[in-house]
Structure formats: structure tokens, C-alpha cells
């Protein structure tokens, strides 16, 4: 098995984090080369970024407080910096929460070309109601009623175009899975549709 790339995309609360962990375990068990798994979670990158006190970090913190999307340039910079700093070419890469807009998807496309990597894009398709229920139950500090609705609206306006970009781009193996099943069944469906390059 060569180093693989997997892009998880879907609405907030759809189970991307859970499925990422399942896939890490699957790769660890199946990969005879024992490549490590590099996990890029965009939300975690931003939550760490806004702890700083620079001008940009303060502005980003203000955006975060409104539960609105961060500007595309900052998302692309954050992901690019992570890849430049951490990617060696000898690990599997799993991204969680990328891409969050069409602009971001197109920019990440150039990064994957640069690194010579093909990717499986895994779309966990869940309804708005499903997402709302799971975000409310999660109880994270930014999971306020207003914040949840903002993220659900933002998914429809910003993330859906990125999903369609991946769906219609022959460079990617686009995997769409019903995320409203048991988590083990979701994982089985994902694995059954993966292409290992």
C-alpha cells in the first residue's frame, strides 16, 4: 500500500471525527508498510490559532465567536502551513473538515497535485435535522443554538459547492455514504468504496 490521502467532508455533527478514527485503525491493521497516519483537522487548527494574540489571531477569534466561516485565505494558509510543516511523503493523510468552500477545494487541489497524491473524498451525507440533533448533544462551548444554525446555513451555501466540485472531478474517488446509520455500518460502507492508489 502506498501512502494514501482521504478527505472527509460533510455537515457539522455528521461523524467525521468518529469515522476518521475508524479509518486510522483500519489503515494501521491493513498497511503492511506501517506508514503512520497524519491527521489534519481544520477545526482544531483554528481553535488553536485563535488562542494567540496577534492582530490576525484576534480578528479570527472575533469571527469564531459568531460561528461564521473563517475567510478562505486564512483556511488555505492554515492547511498549507500544516502540510508544509508536517508532510514527509511517507505517511497516510486524513483530513477532517476540508474543504469548506469551493475556493478552498480548488486550492487544496493544487497542493495534492504538488505532492503527487490522489485522494478518496468521503462525503458523510446526513440531514440538517440529524446534524442539529448531534451538535446539540455534543455540548461543545461553540454549539449554541445560534452557532449551530449558522454552521448549518454555511454548509448549504459554502460547503455544498465544494462537495459538488469533488463529485464531478475525475481526479478524485468520490465516496458518498449515508451517515445516518450505525457508526460501524458507515465505516463498512466507506471501506467498501475506497480505491487505494
N, C-alpha and C positions, 0 to 999 in steps of 0.2 A: 504494500500500500504506500503510495506517495503521500506527502503532506497534503491534506485536504482543507478546503475552505467551505464554511457553512454560514449562511446569512439567515438569521431568524428575524421574521418580520410579522407584525400583527398588532392588533389593538392593545392598549394597556390592559393588564389583567388577563391576557389570553393564555398565559402559561409559558411564555418564552423562557423564563428562568428555570422552571422545572424541567422543560424539555432539553435545555442546554445541559443540565446535569445528567440526564439520561444519556444524551449523546456522548458526553465525556466518558461515561462509564463504558458505553458500547465501543468507542474507539480504543480505550485502554485495553479492553478484552480482545478485540479483533485485530489490532495492529501488531503484526509480528516485529516490526521495526521499533516499536515502543517510542514513537515520536511523542513528545509532550504536547499538551493542548494549551494553546494561548486563547484566553477568553477576553473578548473586548465587549464591555457593556457600556453603551453610551450614557445611559442614565447615571451610572456610578461615576463616570468620568466628570460629568457636570456637577454632581453632588460634591465631589472632591474639589473641583475648580472653584466653586463659589465660596469655599472656606477661606480663600485668600483675601487680601485687602488692596490689590491693585485696582486701578480705575476700571479696567475691563472686568475684573472679577466682581467688583461691586455692581456694575451695570448688569452683569449676568445674574447676580443674586436677586436684583430687582425683578428681572424677567421671570426667574424661577418662582418668586413669591406669588406671581399672578397665574402660575400654572399654564403659561403660554409657551409656545415653542421658542427655543433659542434661535438666534439668527443663523442662517445657513453657513455663513463664513466661519462662525465660531465652531459649529458642529464639524465642518470639514477640517478645520485646523486641529481640533481635539483628536479626531480619528487619525488624521495624518501623522500628528506628533506621536501618538501611541504606536502606530505601525513602524515609523522610522526608528523609534527608540527600542522596540521590543521584538520585531520580526527578524528572525535569522534565516528563514527559508527551510528550517529543519523542524518545523512543528505544524500541527494542525491548528487552524484558526477558526474559532467560533465567534460570531458577532451576534449580539443581542440588542435589538432596538435600532438597528441601522438597516436601511436608510430611512430617514424621517421626512424626506421631501424628494421631489424629482431632481432638484439641483444636487442634493447630496448623493443620490443614486448615480447620477452621471459622473460626479467627481470620483466616487469610490470605484466606478468602472475603470477610470484611468489608473487608479492605484493597483487594481488587480491585474490590469494589462502590464503595468510596470514590473510587478513582481512575478509575472508569468503564471498566474493562478486562475484556475477555473473554479466556479462555485455552484453549490446547490443553494437555492433560495427557498427557504421553508416558510410558507405563509400559514400561520395558525389562524384559521378563519372562525371567528366567533361573532355572535350578535352584539349589538350595543347593550342590550339588557344583560347579557352574560358578563360583559366587561364591567358594567356598573356594579353588579352584584359582587363580583370578586374583588374589585377595587375597594368597595365599601368594607368588605370583610377583612381585607388585608390590614387596614388601620394604620397605614404609614402616615407620618405627620402632614404630608402634602396631599393626602387623599381626602380633602374636604369635598363637600357636595359641589361647590363651585369649581374647584380644581378638577374633579372628575369629569364634569360636563365639558369644561374647556378642553381637556385631553381627548374626550370622545369626539368633539366637534373638529378638533385639529386633525385627528386621524382621518376623518372623512375628507377634509379639504386638502391636506398636505401629504399624508402618508399613502392614501389610495393611489394617487398618480405614480408614486414610486413603485408600488406593487404592480401596477399595470405595465410600467417600464420593464420590470424584471420578467413579468409573464410573457411579454411579447418580444423579448430579446433572446435570440437563439444562442447567445454566448453562455446562458445560464440554464441549469436544470431546475425548472420551476416546479416546486412540490407544494401543492395545496392540500391541507389536511383539515378535517372537521375538528376543531379544538374543543367542541362541546361533548367530548366523550371522556371516559376514564383516562387518566394520565398514562397508564400503561398501554392502552389501546392507541392513543395518539402516537406514542413512541413507536409502536409496531407499524403503524401506517407510515410514519416518516421513514423508518428504515427500509420498508418495502419499496419505497420510491426513490431512494437515493441512487445517484450514479457516483461511483468512486473513480476519480480521474487518474 
